[in-house]
Amino acid sequence: MLASIALVFGNKEVSLKSVIQKEATGKTAELVLVTHRVQEQNVQDA
């Protein structure tokens, strides 16, 4: 799943600086994605 998320961001030229999994419950998990500096529109497009 993480590879799919990274691919979508990468396709919009959004570079991920770090990814943190905060909490997992059953089949869901909370992720915190930190990006390098990027235009806000690129993040919204992703």
Buried (B, 14 or more C-beta within 10 A) or exposed (E): EEEEBBEEBEEBEBEBEEEEEEEEEEEEEEEEBEBEEBEEEBEEEB
